Amino acid sequence: HKSVSDYYGKSLKKTSDLSTNCCTTSSSPSPHIQKLLANILPSVCNKYYGCGLIAPALLSGLRILDLGCGSGRDCYLLAQLVGETGSVVGVDMTEEQLKVARESVDWHRETFGYEKANTEFVCSYIEQFPIESFDVVVSNCVVNLSPDKAAVLREVYRVLKPGGEMYFSDIYSNKRMPKELMEMRCCGENVSLEHCIGMTF
């Protein structure tokens, strides 16, 4: 956990600081989503390190958990989609990222026109967190960083309400990779590509 936390919390200052392009989004979001993203503070968006966009339909009024929320960009996007009657909880282990997310809770509440904030940010590992009872769990390029991916999925199953759903965008390999590629470093110098994309259960 420490090497990943140090990379995302201390080494990276903005999206363009990423050491590889394997965790970036290549396509543009829909005009509707672009409009919602425009309502999010640049200081939050500038520290976005995801590899996709998790915005399923029919979220109004739901309770959503974002695993590895970072600076909160996806949480603030989802906060607009769930509306004032819904809520979004972001979980991340990186205090530096959470500080950015928490500093703008009230700013986003006012921008969205809500009477009270519908976002909350919790410092925790994604393999075990102290909250439960969610309609939807989302994750944007974070499960790959966990040293125990099976534990993450077990925890997701535990916290979902009956009939709840998980949506995630991530990187993975569907075939064996050459040794020299597996030994490449990502997320700083201490994490191998094998660690990021290996999915063993």
N, C-alpha and C positions, 0 to 999 in steps of 0.2 A: 504493500500500500504506500509506503513512504516515497519510493521513487516516483510513482505516478502522481502523488499529492504534491511533491516538490516541483515536478515538471509543470503541472497545471496551475499550481499556486504561486510558485516563485520564479521559474524560468520564463513562462509565457506572460506577456503583458498585453498582447492583442492578437487577434486572429492571424495576422500576417507573420507572427513569430513561429507558427507551427513548423517543425523540422521536416515534415513530409506532407504530401498532399493526399495521403490515403484516407484521411479523416475529414475531407471537405465535401461540400455540396456542389455538384457541377451544374445542376439545372436551376432555373429560376422558379420561385413559387408562383401560384396563381395570382391574378390581380386582387382577388378578395383577401388572400393571405398577405400580400404585399401591403395592402392598406392597413391591416392589423399590425404588421411589423413596424410600420411608420409611427405607430403610437408608443413604441418602446424606446426608452432612452438610448442614445448612441453609446454611452458608457457601458451599458449592458450588452448591446449587440456587438461591440468591439471586442468583447471577450468570449465570443461564441466559438466553440470548438467541436460542433456536431458534424455528422456526416449525412444528414438528411433532415426531414421535417415531419414531425409526428402530429398530424392534425386530422384525426378521424372525424367523420360526420356525426351529427346528432349528439352533441355533448352538452347541450343546455341543461343546467341544473345538476350535473353530475359532480362527483367527488373524484379527483384525479391525483395520482401519485406520479411524480417525475423522478426516476432514478438517475442520479448523477446530474443534477440540475445545473451545476456550475453557476454562472452569473445570473441565471434566471430567465434568459431570453425565451425559451420554450414555455416556461411557466407563465410568463406575462402574455404570451400569445394565447395559450390555453385559457387563461383567466378571462380573456375577452370572449372566447367560444363557449365557455360554461355559463357566462353571465353572472349577475350579482347573486343569484340563488345557488350557484355552484361554488366549488372551491378547488384549489390546486395546492398541493403540498410538494415542495421540492426537497430532495434528500441529496446531500453531497458530503464528502469527507474533507473537503478543502476549504478551510476557514477563509482564505483570501478571496476565493470565488463567492462564498456565501456573504461576505461583507458587502460586495458589490450588489448582490441581489437584494439584501435586506435594506440597504441605504435608500432604495427607491420605491419601497412598498407604498408609501403614502403618495408619492408623486404619480405612480401608475393608477392608484385608486382614484385620484382626482381626475386624471386624464381620461379614464374609462367612464367617469361620471357615476361611480359607485358610492353609496353612503358609507359602507365599511369595506375594508380590504378583504379580498377573497383569496389571497396568497399567503403562504407560510413557508419558511425555510428551516430545515432541520439538519444539524450536523450529525452524520452517522455513516457507517459503511453500508453498502447496498446488499451485503450478504446477510445482514440482520439489523432491522431498524425497529424503533419503539412505537410504531403507529400501525393502524390497520383499518379495515373496513372501507375499501375503495371500489368504485364502479369500474374504473379504468386505470391501468398502469402503463406508463410510457417510458421509453428510454432511447436516447439519441447518442449512439456511438460510445456507450459506456460499459455494457456487459462484457465486451472484449477485454476491458482493462482489469476485470476482476480475477484474482488468483483462484477463485472457486466459483466458476460459472454455474455449476449445478446448484450450489447453495443460493445463488441469486434467484434462480427460477423456482426453487422450493419456497423461498420467502415471498415471492410474487404470488404464488398459489395460495399461501397462507393468508395474505392480506386482502386478496380480492373477495368481494361479496359473491354469493352464489350467482352465476351467470355473468360475472365480471369478465373483462377482456384485457389482454395485453397487446400493445403495439410497440414495435421497436425498429429502429434503423441502426445497422451495425455493419462491421466488416467481418468477413470469415473466408475460409478457403474450403472449396469443395473437392480438393484433391491434394495429394502429397506434394510438398514443395521441396526444391533442392536445398541441401544443407546450408549452402552459402546465403541463400535467401532467408532461411529460418533464423540465421544468426545475425541478421541485420538489426540495428537498433531503432526503436521508435520511442516516442514519449520520453525523450532524453537518452542518456547513455546507459541507463541501467535496466532497461526493459527490452527484451528481444521481441521480434516480430512473432516468433513462435508462441510466446506468452499471450500476445494480443489476439491472435486468431485461432489458437488451439482451443477446441471445444470437446473436452473429454468428460464423459459422464460415467 
